[in-house]
Amino acid sequence: MKLKIEDSELVRNYINGDEQALATLINKHNQRITSFIYSKVLDRTITEDIFQDTFIKVIKTLKKGSYSEEGKFLPWVMRIAHNLIIDHFRKNKRMPKFEGSDDFNIFSVIGDDKLNAEKQLIKDQIDSDLKFLIEELPDDQKEVLVMRIYKDMSFKEISENTGVSINTALGRMRYALINLRKIIEKNNIVLTN
Amino acid sequence: MEKLYSNQQEQAEFNKVCPKTINFLISFSQALYEVEYKNLRFETFLN
């Protein structure tokens, strides 16, 4: 004959140091609590997680001695589980989870074209080095290169602003690039990302 | 009459957590200790 022990007695025994009482409590209510959680979240792994978190809270509260026994152990545990389910959905709402399958991976469609931290640092370094190199160019070439590259002006606009013909502006740009390459080669500078 | 049955039949498929989870909770409980020092309570774990 199986002896049925009340929850309140199991809780009392557990608080008094009987660890086996906890195992009995968990096994006794496993089905009801698991079904309750699963009916809300519909995911086995999440159910296991919430069940675990629920009993971690139960254990901590009982060990702390802050549980007041009013013959309502199961409703109390269900309330904890219910609150954790709400937390789970709140967290998911803030940060929705999308899981791809073998056939489809969302990251193959949505790309992040931003550079990573390391590449961004290298790019900043190259940009800064390049500014120093441009300073080495003759003024007329430097002027055209800055207008074309940094101010994004057309050669027509450059010619109007500098008072030279378009062909001259094109020639100055060409020499600016040739001279930049020479400076880079001469000083063995590596400008790659 | 059939309307009384739940459409979400899948819910009935999972109604008990695995023994691993239960064993973890029992081990967690055995390792957890509350220590009181000068009106302060500390949670400690025994390895």
gemmi code that builds the backbone of each chain (N, CA, C; Angstrom):
import gemmi

chains = {
    "A": [
        ("MET", (0.834, -1.203, 0.000), (0.000, 0.000, 0.000), (0.877, 1.265, 0.000)),
        ("LYS", (0.505, 2.182, -0.889), (1.317, 3.389, -0.989), (0.763, 4.451, -0.036)),
        ("LEU", (1.649, 5.003, 0.778), (1.216, 5.999, 1.753), (1.249, 7.383, 1.108)),
        ("LYS", (0.139, 8.080, 1.184), (0.070, 9.414, 0.581), (0.417, 10.468, 1.625)),
        ("ILE", (1.480, 11.209, 1.339), (1.892, 12.233, 2.292), (1.450, 13.594, 1.757)),
        ("GLU", (0.945, 14.416, 2.631), (0.475, 15.746, 2.240), (1.655, 16.627, 1.834)),
        ("ASP", (1.388, 17.562, 0.942), (2.423, 18.502, 0.509), (3.017, 19.261, 1.693)),
        ("SER", (2.123, 19.683, 2.592), (2.585, 20.501, 3.720), (3.612, 19.736, 4.558)),
        ("GLU", (3.398, 18.432, 4.685), (4.341, 17.627, 5.472), (5.667, 17.463, 4.721)),
        ("LEU", (5.557, 17.258, 3.389), (6.779, 17.137, 2.576), (7.586, 18.438, 2.615)),
        ("VAL", (6.870, 19.558, 2.542), (7.555, 20.857, 2.592), (8.251, 21.019, 3.942)),
        ("ARG", (7.547, 20.647, 5.013), (8.120, 20.755, 6.357), (9.371, 19.880, 6.492)),
        ("ASN", (9.241, 18.647, 5.971), (10.390, 17.733, 6.027), (11.579, 18.294, 5.242)),
        ("TYR", (11.272, 18.874, 4.084), (12.342, 19.432, 3.242), (13.039, 20.587, 3.956)),
        ("ILE", (12.233, 21.466, 4.548), (12.814, 22.605, 5.277), (13.682, 22.098, 6.431)),
        ("ASN", (13.280, 20.968, 7.003), (14.062, 20.396, 8.115), (15.263, 19.566, 7.641)),
        ("GLY", (15.509, 19.568, 6.328), (16.732, 18.946, 5.830), (16.548, 17.632, 5.080)),
        ("ASP", (15.321, 17.219, 4.873), (15.091, 15.963, 4.148), (15.042, 16.244, 2.641)),
        ("GLU", (16.180, 16.034, 1.974), (16.267, 16.343, 0.539), (15.365, 15.417, -0.289)),
        ("GLN", (15.127, 14.236, 0.221), (14.282, 13.287, -0.505), (12.848, 13.815, -0.650)),
        ("ALA", (12.455, 14.647, 0.319), (11.106, 15.222, 0.275), (10.930, 16.096, -0.959)),
        ("LEU", (12.016, 16.773, -1.360), (11.947, 17.616, -2.559), (11.721, 16.747, -3.798)),
        ("ALA", (12.483, 15.647, -3.878), (12.322, 14.741, -5.022), (10.877, 14.238, -5.091)),
        ("THR", (10.312, 13.929, -3.930), (8.922, 13.453, -3.901), (7.967, 14.542, -4.383)),
        ("LEU", (8.203, 15.771, -3.924), (7.341, 16.888, -4.337), (7.417, 17.117, -5.846)),
        ("ILE", (8.659, 17.090, -6.367), (8.832, 17.336, -7.815), (8.135, 16.228, -8.614)),
        ("ASN", (8.391, 14.986, -8.236), (7.789, 13.869, -8.982), (6.267, 13.864, -8.873)),
        ("LYS", (5.789, 14.269, -7.700), (4.345, 14.272, -7.471), (3.629, 15.274, -8.392)),
        ("HIS", (4.271, 16.443, -8.577), (3.606, 17.500, -9.349), (4.201, 17.709, -10.737)),
        ("ASN", (5.143, 16.852, -11.102), (5.810, 16.977, -12.404), (4.799, 17.110, -13.545)),
        ("GLN", (3.877, 16.192, -13.597), (2.942, 16.162, -14.724), (2.072, 17.420, -14.819)),
        ("ARG", (1.536, 17.841, -13.679), (0.625, 19.003, -13.715), (1.362, 20.276, -14.099)),
        ("ILE", (2.562, 20.442, -13.510), (3.298, 21.681, -13.777), (3.822, 21.681, -15.217)),
        ("THR", (4.364, 20.544, -15.638), (4.891, 20.462, -17.008), (3.784, 20.699, -18.033)),
        ("SER", (2.642, 20.054, -17.841), (1.523, 20.230, -18.786), (1.077, 21.681, -18.830)),
        ("PHE", (1.043, 22.299, -17.639), (0.624, 23.702, -17.564), (1.575, 24.595, -18.368)),
        ("ILE", (2.885, 24.400, -18.136), (3.871, 25.249, -18.832), (3.815, 24.972, -20.341)),
        ("TYR", (3.788, 23.682, -20.693), (3.814, 23.315, -22.114), (2.571, 23.832, -22.845)),
        ("SER", (1.423, 23.862, -22.147), (0.198, 24.341, -22.789), (0.312, 25.818, -23.162)),
        ("LYS", (1.204, 26.534, -22.475), (1.372, 27.962, -22.769), (2.485, 28.206, -23.783)),
        ("VAL", (3.616, 27.517, -23.619), (4.769, 27.859, -24.466), (4.898, 26.961, -25.694)),
        ("LEU", (4.326, 25.775, -25.638), (4.349, 24.824, -26.765), (5.754, 24.537, -27.290)),
        ("ASP", (6.678, 24.439, -26.394), (8.054, 24.107, -26.775), (8.671, 23.303, -25.641)),
        ("ARG", (9.185, 22.135, -25.991), (9.695, 21.233, -24.956), (10.897, 21.808, -24.209)),
        ("THR", (11.841, 22.366, -24.969), (13.059, 22.888, -24.329), (12.730, 24.043, -23.391)),
        ("ILE", (11.842, 24.931, -23.865), (11.471, 26.093, -23.030), (10.703, 25.606, -21.793)),
        ("THR", (9.883, 24.582, -21.984), (9.142, 24.023, -20.845), (10.120, 23.502, -19.791)),
        ("GLU", (11.136, 22.771, -20.250), (12.143, 22.244, -19.310), (12.826, 23.392, -18.564)),
        ("ASP", (13.173, 24.440, -19.318), (13.861, 25.598, -18.719), (12.980, 26.274, -17.669)),
        ("ILE", (11.716, 26.506, -18.031), (10.824, 27.209, -17.101), (10.535, 26.329, -15.878)),
        ("PHE", (10.383, 25.037, -16.103), (10.172, 24.108, -14.982), (11.364, 24.187, -14.020)),
        ("GLN", (12.549, 24.157, -14.616), (13.779, 24.226, -13.800), (13.861, 25.538, -13.023)),
        ("ASP", (13.603, 26.648, -13.714), (13.667, 27.957, -13.052), (12.607, 28.067, -11.946)),
        ("THR", (11.446, 27.474, -12.207), (10.375, 27.505, -11.204), (10.857, 26.835, -9.919)),
        ("PHE", (11.436, 25.637, -10.055), (11.836, 24.917, -8.846), (13.092, 25.504, -8.202)),
        ("ILE", (13.907, 26.185, -9.003), (15.054, 26.885, -8.390), (14.512, 27.963, -7.443)),
        ("LYS", (13.475, 28.673, -7.888), (12.842, 29.692, -7.041), (12.204, 29.043, -5.807)),
        ("VAL", (11.554, 27.905, -6.033), (10.915, 27.195, -4.916), (11.978, 26.803, -3.883)),
        ("ILE", (13.070, 26.197, -4.369), (14.138, 25.733, -3.466), (14.714, 26.899, -2.670)),
        ("LYS", (15.006, 28.003, -3.396), (15.607, 29.160, -2.713), (14.667, 29.719, -1.649)),
        ("THR", (13.393, 29.829, -1.992), (12.422, 30.377, -1.036), (12.292, 29.475, 0.184)),
        ("LEU", (12.218, 28.167, -0.062), (12.064, 27.243, 1.068), (13.303, 27.257, 1.958)),
        ("LYS", (14.495, 27.278, 1.316), (15.736, 27.271, 2.111), (15.902, 28.561, 2.905)),
        ("LYS", (15.383, 29.636, 2.311), (15.481, 30.943, 2.971), (14.531, 31.010, 4.164)),
        ("GLY", (13.544, 30.130, 4.153), (12.559, 30.113, 5.240), (11.473, 31.150, 5.064)),
        ("SER", (11.340, 31.692, 3.834), (10.342, 32.738, 3.646), (9.030, 32.208, 3.057)),
        ("TYR", (8.851, 30.883, 3.091), (7.600, 30.305, 2.594), (6.660, 30.078, 3.769)),
        ("SER", (5.441, 30.604, 3.608), (4.490, 30.368, 4.696), (3.486, 29.312, 4.252)),
        ("GLU", (3.483, 28.224, 4.959), (2.637, 27.096, 4.590), (1.170, 27.373, 4.933)),
        ("GLU", (0.379, 27.397, 3.891), (-1.063, 27.558, 4.109), (-1.802, 26.448, 3.380)),
        ("GLY", (-1.100, 25.349, 3.201), (-1.714, 24.219, 2.502), (-1.906, 24.457, 1.020)),
        ("LYS", (-1.111, 25.401, 0.481), (-1.302, 25.732, -0.934), (0.013, 25.652, -1.692)),
        ("PHE", (0.700, 24.539, -1.539), (2.003, 24.418, -2.202), (1.856, 24.454, -3.726)),
        ("LEU", (0.994, 23.611, -4.267), (0.865, 23.535, -5.734), (0.404, 24.857, -6.365)),
        ("PRO", (-0.653, 25.506, -5.840), (-1.025, 26.801, -6.430), (0.117, 27.821, -6.378)),
        ("TRP", (0.912, 27.739, -5.307), (2.055, 28.661, -5.185), (3.090, 28.374, -6.288)),
        ("VAL", (3.398, 27.112, -6.503), (4.365, 26.742, -7.547), (3.818, 27.120, -8.923)),
        ("MET", (2.511, 26.895, -9.123), (1.895, 27.245, -10.410), (1.976, 28.749, -10.657)),
        ("ARG", (1.839, 29.524, -9.594), (1.915, 30.978, -9.720), (3.332, 31.395, -10.146)),
        ("ILE", (4.327, 30.758, -9.542), (5.721, 31.050, -9.926), (5.924, 30.704, -11.403)),
        ("ALA", (5.453, 29.510, -11.797), (5.600, 29.075, -13.197), (4.891, 30.056, -14.126)),
        ("HIS", (3.697, 30.484, -13.719), (2.919, 31.424, -14.525), (3.687, 32.732, -14.726)),
        ("ASN", (4.279, 33.247, -13.642), (5.054, 34.492, -13.747), (6.264, 34.323, -14.659)),
        ("LEU", (6.904, 33.144, -14.576), (8.075, 32.905, -15.425), (7.668, 32.774, -16.902)),
        ("ILE", (6.480, 32.223, -17.135), (5.983, 32.137, -18.520), (5.767, 33.551, -19.064)),
        ("ILE", (5.194, 34.422, -18.232), (4.979, 35.819, -18.656), (6.323, 36.485, -18.953)),
        ("ASP", (7.299, 36.257, -18.059), (8.645, 36.813, -18.280), (9.203, 36.335, -19.615)),
        ("HIS", (8.991, 35.032, -19.887), (9.518, 34.452, -21.128), (8.919, 35.159, -22.338)),
        ("PHE", (7.606, 35.382, -22.330), (6.979, 36.033, -23.487), (7.367, 37.505, -23.583)),
        ("ARG", (7.531, 38.153, -22.445), (7.973, 39.555, -22.464), (9.359, 39.663, -23.095)),
        ("LYS", (10.229, 38.748, -22.674), (11.607, 38.760, -23.181), (11.597, 38.504, -24.683)),
        ("ASN", (10.763, 37.585, -25.118), (10.693, 37.249, -26.548), (10.109, 38.379, -27.371)),
        ("LYS", (9.235, 39.170, -26.730), (8.627, 40.288, -27.444), (9.668, 41.374, -27.688)),
        ("ARG", (10.515, 41.554, -26.645), (11.584, 42.552, -26.785), (12.595, 42.093, -27.811)),
        ("MET", (12.886, 40.791, -27.799), (13.918, 40.261, -28.677), (13.368, 39.011, -29.381)),
        ("PRO", (12.554, 39.202, -30.442), (11.953, 38.042, -31.096), (13.016, 37.093, -31.632)),
        ("LYS", (12.715, 35.820, -31.472), (13.684, 34.807, -31.906), (13.242, 34.241, -33.250)),
        ("PHE", (14.172, 34.124, -34.165), (13.853, 33.473, -35.430), (14.853, 32.371, -35.655)),
        ("GLU", (14.334, 31.198, -35.835), (15.244, 30.087, -36.074), (15.123, 29.635, -37.514)),
        ("GLY", (16.243, 29.561, -38.197), (16.237, 29.087, -39.573), (16.193, 27.572, -39.610)),
        ("SER", (15.993, 27.041, -40.783), (16.013, 25.582, -40.934), (17.214, 25.212, -41.796)),
        ("ASP", (17.363, 23.932, -42.101), (18.475, 23.501, -42.953), (18.362, 24.101, -44.347)),
        ("ASP", (17.089, 24.293, -44.796), (16.875, 24.791, -46.158), (17.011, 26.305, -46.247)),
        ("PHE", (16.684, 26.967, -45.140), (16.638, 28.415, -45.206), (17.304, 29.052, -43.986)),
        ("ASN", (18.203, 29.917, -44.253), (18.856, 30.637, -43.169), (18.664, 32.127, -43.404)),
        ("ILE", (18.057, 32.779, -42.433), (17.724, 34.198, -42.581), (18.971, 35.052, -42.848)),
        ("PHE", (20.125, 34.604, -42.307), (21.339, 35.416, -42.454), (21.926, 35.353, -43.859)),
        ("SER", (21.413, 34.417, -44.678), (21.869, 34.405, -46.062), (21.091, 35.447, -46.876)),
        ("VAL", (19.980, 35.940, -46.323), (19.174, 36.953, -47.010), (19.472, 38.341, -46.440)),
        ("ILE", (19.492, 38.397, -45.111), (19.769, 39.686, -44.468), (21.255, 39.748, -44.132)),
        ("GLY", (21.913, 40.667, -44.767), (23.348, 40.792, -44.494), (23.620, 42.059, -43.724)),
        ("ASP", (24.664, 42.069, -42.972), (25.096, 43.278, -42.288), (26.329, 43.760, -43.019)),
        ("ASP", (26.170, 44.851, -43.791), (27.301, 45.289, -44.603), (28.263, 46.184, -43.830)),
        ("LYS", (27.994, 46.355, -42.542), (28.914, 47.160, -41.737), (30.193, 46.381, -41.476)),
        ("LEU", (31.284, 47.130, -41.341), (32.543, 46.467, -41.035), (32.541, 46.035, -39.577)),
        ("ASN", (33.277, 44.986, -39.301), (33.396, 44.612, -37.886), (34.379, 45.555, -37.195)),
        ("ALA", (34.490, 45.449, -35.906), (35.276, 46.423, -35.119), (36.725, 46.483, -35.602)),
        ("GLU", (37.304, 45.318, -35.888), (38.713, 45.271, -36.312), (38.894, 45.953, -37.674)),
        ("LYS", (38.001, 45.597, -38.618), (38.111, 46.171, -39.968), (37.841, 47.672, -39.947)),
        ("GLN", (36.931, 48.119, -39.060), (36.645, 49.542, -38.948), (37.881, 50.297, -38.447)),
        ("LEU", (38.577, 49.701, -37.477), (39.808, 50.309, -36.948), (40.852, 50.443, -38.051)),
        ("ILE", (41.000, 49.350, -38.850), (41.992, 49.358, -39.939), (41.625, 50.429, -40.967)),
        ("LYS", (40.317, 50.522, -41.271), (39.869, 51.512, -42.263), (40.158, 52.933, -41.762)),
        ("ASP", (39.854, 53.182, -40.489), (40.112, 54.510, -39.916), (41.600, 54.845, -39.993)),
        ("GLN", (42.437, 53.831, -39.723), (43.883, 54.032, -39.757), (44.349, 54.367, -41.184)),
        ("ILE", (43.792, 53.634, -42.154), (44.163, 53.879, -43.551), (43.726, 55.280, -43.975)),
        ("ASP", (42.499, 55.664, -43.609), (41.997, 57.005, -43.964), (42.892, 58.094, -43.386)),
        ("SER", (43.302, 57.860, -42.138), (44.149, 58.862, -41.486), (45.544, 58.920, -42.140)),
        ("ASP", (46.107, 57.748, -42.489), (47.410, 57.708, -43.169), (47.342, 58.398, -44.526)),
        ("LEU", (46.219, 58.135, -45.203), (46.059, 58.694, -46.545), (46.022, 60.223, -46.508)),
        ("LYS", (45.412, 60.783, -45.468), (45.346, 62.238, -45.339), (46.753, 62.831, -45.222)),
        ("PHE", (47.614, 62.135, -44.465), (49.011, 62.602, -44.328), (49.722, 62.544, -45.673)),
        ("LEU", (49.469, 61.476, -46.446), (50.123, 61.313, -47.746), (49.660, 62.387, -48.731)),
        ("ILE", (48.363, 62.718, -48.684), (47.811, 63.737, -49.595), (48.478, 65.098, -49.337)),
        ("GLU", (48.823, 65.337, -48.062), (49.491, 66.602, -47.689), (50.848, 66.749, -48.391)),
        ("GLU", (51.428, 65.613, -48.797), (52.741, 65.636, -49.453), (52.646, 66.060, -50.923)),
        ("LEU", (51.443, 66.052, -51.494), (51.279, 66.358, -52.924), (51.429, 67.858, -53.177)),
        ("PRO", (51.790, 68.210, -54.421), (51.804, 69.640, -54.780), (50.397, 70.228, -54.615)),
        ("ASP", (50.326, 71.522, -54.308), (49.037, 72.138, -53.964), (47.970, 71.972, -55.049)),
        ("ASP", (48.381, 72.193, -56.339), (47.357, 72.132, -57.401), (46.757, 70.719, -57.517)),
        ("GLN", (47.608, 69.698, -57.359), (47.104, 68.311, -57.438), (46.260, 67.973, -56.200)),
        ("LYS", (46.761, 68.435, -55.071), (46.047, 68.162, -53.805), (44.634, 68.754, -53.854)),
        ("GLU", (44.553, 69.980, -54.376), (43.270, 70.677, -54.452), (42.246, 69.865, -55.266)),
        ("VAL", (42.670, 69.392, -56.447), (41.763, 68.631, -57.314), (41.372, 67.312, -56.652)),
        ("LEU", (42.355, 66.630, -56.075), (42.073, 65.327, -55.454), (41.087, 65.455, -54.292)),
        ("VAL", (41.277, 66.479, -53.470), (40.374, 66.675, -52.318), (38.955, 66.968, -52.791)),
        ("MET", (38.860, 67.830, -53.818), (37.520, 68.168, -54.337), (36.826, 66.931, -54.910)),
        ("ARG", (37.606, 66.113, -55.627), (37.009, 64.940, -56.296), (36.650, 63.840, -55.288)),
        ("ILE", (37.599, 63.524, -54.422), (37.399, 62.367, -53.521), (36.590, 62.730, -52.279)),
        ("TYR", (36.995, 63.793, -51.594), (36.338, 64.094, -50.310), (35.080, 64.945, -50.464)),
        ("LYS", (35.075, 65.826, -51.489), (33.882, 66.682, -51.655), (32.956, 66.146, -52.735)),
        ("ASP", (33.365, 65.088, -53.395), (32.540, 64.394, -54.391), (32.069, 65.321, -55.512)),
        ("MET", (32.968, 66.218, -55.939), (32.598, 67.163, -56.997), (32.931, 66.554, -58.360)),
        ("SER", (32.163, 66.962, -59.381), (32.469, 66.477, -60.734), (33.652, 67.284, -61.285)),
        ("PHE", (34.277, 66.795, -62.372), (35.418, 67.530, -62.930), (34.971, 68.868, -63.518)),
        ("LYS", (33.698, 68.932, -63.934), (33.156, 70.209, -64.442), (33.123, 71.231, -63.294)),
        ("GLU", (32.629, 70.783, -62.158), (32.559, 71.672, -60.977), (33.963, 72.062, -60.520)),
        ("ILE", (34.892, 71.095, -60.575), (36.264, 71.383, -60.152), (36.878, 72.451, -61.080)),
        ("SER", (36.631, 72.274, -62.372), (37.214, 73.237, -63.320), (36.631, 74.635, -63.081)),
        ("GLU", (35.337, 74.699, -62.768), (34.701, 75.996, -62.503), (35.239, 76.624, -61.217)),
        ("ASN", (35.488, 75.792, -60.217), (35.962, 76.298, -58.926), (37.422, 76.701, -58.935)),
        ("THR", (38.230, 75.999, -59.735), (39.672, 76.283, -59.714), (40.097, 77.198, -60.859)),
        ("GLY", (39.168, 77.404, -61.822), (39.476, 78.290, -62.937), (40.390, 77.662, -63.969)),
        ("VAL", (40.435, 76.357, -64.025), (41.229, 75.678, -65.059), (40.283, 74.852, -65.928)),
        ("SER", (40.769, 74.375, -67.066), (39.907, 73.575, -67.937), (39.682, 72.182, -67.336)),
        ("ILE", (38.653, 71.515, -67.866), (38.362, 70.161, -67.381), (39.554, 69.233, -67.628)),
        ("ASN", (40.173, 69.403, -68.814), (41.324, 68.544, -69.141), (42.472, 68.731, -68.155)),
        ("THR", (42.683, 69.986, -67.766), (43.751, 70.256, -66.791), (43.420, 69.614, -65.446)),
        ("ALA", (42.137, 69.747, -65.064), (41.714, 69.138, -63.785), (41.912, 67.627, -63.832)),
        ("LEU", (41.532, 67.023, -64.987), (41.713, 65.564, -65.147), (43.190, 65.186, -65.060)),
        ("GLY", (44.018, 66.005, -65.702), (45.470, 65.736, -65.696), (46.035, 65.842, -64.291)),
        ("ARG", (45.577, 66.869, -63.537), (46.077, 67.054, -62.162), (45.659, 65.874, -61.274)),
        ("MET", (44.436, 65.398, -61.521), (43.957, 64.242, -60.752), (44.827, 63.025, -61.059)),
        ("ARG", (45.121, 62.855, -62.364), (45.926, 61.690, -62.782), (47.310, 61.745, -62.129)),
        ("TYR", (47.926, 62.930, -62.160), (49.256, 63.049, -61.562), (49.211, 62.915, -60.036)),
        ("ALA", (48.096, 63.401, -59.477), (47.955, 63.265, -58.014), (47.979, 61.790, -57.622)),
        ("LEU", (47.264, 60.966, -58.397), (47.206, 59.527, -58.092), (48.567, 58.864, -58.337)),
        ("ILE", (49.220, 59.269, -59.457), (50.543, 58.692, -59.757), (51.518, 59.027, -58.630)),
        ("ASN", (51.499, 60.284, -58.207), (52.432, 60.713, -57.161), (52.119, 60.044, -55.821)),
        ("LEU", (50.826, 59.869, -55.563), (50.458, 59.176, -54.315), (51.035, 57.761, -54.306)),
        ("ARG", (50.887, 57.071, -55.448), (51.412, 55.697, -55.549), (52.920, 55.684, -55.321)),
        ("LYS", (53.588, 56.708, -55.907), (55.046, 56.783, -55.756), (55.431, 56.931, -54.284)),
        ("ILE", (54.710, 57.844, -53.603), (55.017, 58.075, -52.173), (54.800, 56.780, -51.381)),
        ("ILE", (53.707, 56.091, -51.697), (53.371, 54.845, -50.983), (54.460, 53.798, -51.213)),
        ("GLU", (54.879, 53.643, -52.497), (55.911, 52.634, -52.822), (57.252, 52.999, -52.190)),
        ("LYS", (57.571, 54.309, -52.269), (58.853, 54.772, -51.742), (58.962, 54.491, -50.228)),
        ("ASN", (57.869, 54.679, -49.547), (57.900, 54.516, -48.086), (57.436, 53.130, -47.608)),
        ("ASN", (57.237, 52.244, -48.582), (56.780, 50.865, -48.254), (55.527, 50.858, -47.371)),
        ("ILE", (54.601, 51.720, -47.707), (53.378, 51.790, -46.898), (52.368, 50.763, -47.434)),
        ("VAL", (51.741, 50.052, -46.520), (50.706, 49.072, -46.922), (49.345, 49.669, -46.589)),
        ("LEU", (48.566, 49.904, -47.639), (47.227, 50.455, -47.419), (46.187, 49.446, -47.890)),
        ("THR", (46.015, 48.427, -47.131), (44.987, 47.445, -47.510), (44.126, 47.148, -46.301)),
        ("ASN", (42.901, 46.738, -46.586), (41.982, 46.407, -45.493), (41.738, 44.900, -45.506)),
    ],
    "B": [
        ("MET", (-20.521, 17.617, -29.662), (-19.727, 16.962, -28.627), (-18.236, 17.063, -28.915)),
        ("GLU", (-17.875, 16.900, -30.225), (-16.440, 16.913, -30.547), (-15.820, 18.273, -30.266)),
        ("LYS", (-16.642, 19.288, -30.168), (-16.112, 20.629, -29.910), (-15.550, 20.767, -28.493)),
        ("LEU", (-15.887, 19.842, -27.655), (-15.361, 19.892, -26.295), (-13.892, 19.485, -26.241)),
        ("TYR", (-13.439, 18.784, -27.270), (-12.051, 18.354, -27.288), (-11.152, 19.481, -27.793)),
        ("SER", (-9.980, 19.534, -27.234), (-9.059, 20.597, -27.615), (-8.518, 20.351, -29.015)),
        ("ASN", (-8.329, 21.447, -29.748), (-7.710, 21.328, -31.069), (-6.208, 21.127, -30.947)),
        ("GLN", (-5.661, 21.627, -29.834), (-4.215, 21.551, -29.673), (-3.832, 20.200, -29.054)),
        ("GLN", (-3.920, 19.181, -29.852), (-3.662, 17.848, -29.333), (-2.199, 17.640, -28.953)),
        ("GLU", (-1.343, 18.445, -29.587), (0.093, 18.295, -29.330), (0.428, 18.546, -27.859)),
        ("GLN", (-0.403, 19.360, -27.202), (-0.143, 19.708, -25.804), (-0.038, 18.478, -24.910)),
        ("ALA", (-0.798, 17.458, -25.255), (-0.830, 16.269, -24.412), (0.419, 15.413, -24.586)),
        ("GLU", (1.211, 15.730, -25.599), (2.359, 14.876, -25.882), (3.501, 15.055, -24.892)),
        ("PHE", (3.575, 16.204, -24.282), (4.693, 16.448, -23.375), (4.141, 16.808, -22.004)),
        ("ASN", (4.213, 15.894, -21.073), (3.627, 16.196, -19.770), (4.535, 15.881, -18.587)),
        ("LYS", (5.791, 15.553, -18.879), (6.737, 15.345, -17.773), (8.133, 15.771, -18.208)),
        ("VAL", (8.797, 16.515, -17.348), (10.167, 16.890, -17.698), (11.079, 15.665, -17.528)),
        ("CYS", (12.232, 15.725, -18.186), (13.099, 14.554, -18.201), (13.788, 14.364, -16.827)),
        ("PRO", (14.208, 13.139, -16.519), (14.856, 12.864, -15.229), (16.114, 13.707, -15.004)),
        ("LYS", (16.764, 14.101, -16.126), (17.979, 14.916, -16.007), (17.668, 16.245, -15.305)),
        ("THR", (16.549, 16.849, -15.680), (16.150, 18.121, -15.070), (15.863, 17.927, -13.579)),
        ("ILE", (15.187, 16.827, -13.270), (14.857, 16.561, -11.861), (16.138, 16.303, -11.060)),
        ("ASN", (17.052, 15.523, -11.640), (18.326, 15.258, -10.945), (19.111, 16.541, -10.722)),
        ("PHE", (19.057, 17.426, -11.729), (19.755, 18.705, -11.576), (19.182, 19.476, -10.389)),
        ("LEU", (17.852, 19.523, -10.305), (17.204, 20.273, -9.228), (17.537, 19.677, -7.855)),
        ("ILE", (17.591, 18.372, -7.790), (17.921, 17.733, -6.506), (19.381, 18.041, -6.129)),
        ("SER", (20.270, 17.966, -7.119), (21.682, 18.292, -6.843), (21.830, 19.758, -6.455)),
        ("PHE", (21.084, 20.609, -7.149), (21.117, 22.039, -6.844), (20.686, 22.273, -5.403)),
        ("SER", (19.606, 21.605, -5.033), (19.081, 21.760, -3.678), (20.082, 21.269, -2.624)),
        ("GLN", (20.736, 20.137, -2.944), (21.700, 19.586, -1.974), (22.919, 20.501, -1.807)),
        ("ALA", (23.259, 21.208, -2.900), (24.463, 22.041, -2.858), (24.200, 23.420, -2.253)),
        ("LEU", (22.932, 23.843, -2.293), (22.611, 25.209, -1.850), (22.490, 25.293, -0.326)),
        ("TYR", (23.213, 26.248, 0.224), (23.143, 26.480, 1.672), (22.923, 27.955, 1.961)),
        ("GLU", (22.147, 28.215, 2.956), (21.930, 29.594, 3.396), (22.766, 29.825, 4.648)),
        ("VAL", (23.596, 30.829, 4.594), (24.446, 31.120, 5.751), (24.079, 32.491, 6.292)),
        ("GLU", (23.948, 32.605, 7.602), (23.600, 33.894, 8.182), (24.812, 34.458, 8.911)),
        ("TYR", (25.126, 35.699, 8.627), (26.250, 36.339, 9.283), (25.886, 37.794, 9.583)),
        ("LYS", (25.871, 38.143, 10.821), (25.551, 39.507, 11.268), (24.279, 40.047, 10.591)),
        ("ASN", (23.191, 39.347, 10.737), (21.896, 39.710, 10.159), (21.873, 39.719, 8.628)),
        ("LEU", (22.928, 39.225, 8.018), (22.936, 39.138, 6.549), (22.850, 37.673, 6.159)),
        ("ARG", (22.083, 37.399, 5.124), (21.957, 36.012, 4.671), (22.695, 35.849, 3.349)),
        ("PHE", (23.480, 34.789, 3.272), (24.235, 34.526, 2.053), (23.858, 33.152, 1.499)),
        ("GLU", (23.793, 33.096, 0.171), (23.586, 31.791, -0.472), (24.948, 31.227, -0.828)),
        ("THR", (25.211, 30.013, -0.422), (26.496, 29.412, -0.795), (26.260, 28.061, -1.449)),
        ("PHE", (27.225, 27.655, -2.252), (27.132, 26.355, -2.913), (28.290, 25.474, -2.480)),
        ("LEU", (27.963, 24.259, -2.159), (29.009, 23.288, -1.835), (29.338, 22.527, -3.101)),
        ("ASN", (30.603, 22.403, -3.397), (30.976, 21.657, -4.597), (30.974, 20.164, -4.330)),
    ],
}
model = gemmi.Model(1)
for chain_id, residues in chains.items():
    chain = gemmi.Chain(chain_id)
    for i, (resn, *xyz) in enumerate(residues, 1):
        res = gemmi.Residue()
        res.name, res.seqid = resn, gemmi.SeqId(i, " ")
        for name, pos in zip(("N", "CA", "C"), xyz):
            atom = gemmi.Atom()
            atom.name, atom.element = name, gemmi.Element(name[0])
            atom.pos, atom.b_iso = gemmi.Position(*pos), 0.0
            res.add_atom(atom)
        chain.add_residue(res)
    model.add_chain(chain)
structure = gemmi.Structure()
structure.add_model(model)
structure.setup_entities()
